[in-house]
Amino acid sequence: MLPSILAHEINTGLKHFLKTGFETSTPYFQGMFTRFADEPGNLSKGPYLSLQLPFLYGTTDRDFFANFTTEHPLLWFIRRIYDKLCG
């Protein structure tokens, strides 16, 4: 099967699954998820899916630890965990 056709079928199936499984009947939010999923570029971009993770980087630098530096700044929730453990 051609990758472009397969990508289209996967996107169509995923949209259908998400719309039928997660659409709400609350009057204020009714149809909101369907409109979001139908808008081009919100769920997928090109032949690949793009799901944004809800992780935020903390305000510390890479030298949070005394003995070594990390490759990337700590994520916000990891920094909170270390503060609780070491605090």
KALIN-V75113 format. One line per field, one symbol per residue. burial: 1 if it has 24 or more other ideal C-beta (glycine too) atoms within 12 Angstrom, else 0. A space follows every 10 residues. Layout:
burial->???
This chain:
burial->0000000000 1000100000 0000000000 0000001000 0010000000 0000000000 0000000000 0001000010 0000000
